[in-house]
């Protein structure tokens, strides 16, 4: 919940999946989390992060999916939350 709250103001598109209701999603998480069903596990394309900080997620978006970064209209708000990633 903390990660969601930290990422929501950024304007990034977020998709949440309940791995206990989706066996395929649970298997995907186990494949990258040493067999564990650790949440949150975040996927940005094929890049996976187990229990990441919001800063790590934002850095991964910049590296792996820059097209998902907020538009210029929202950039001031984004920088307010993540000034180190300017």
Secondary structure, 3 states (H helix, E strand, C coil): CHHHHHHHCCCCCCCCCCCCCCHHHHHHHHHHCCCCCCCCEEEECCEEEECCCHHHHHHHHHHHCHHHCCCHHHHHHHHHHCHHHC
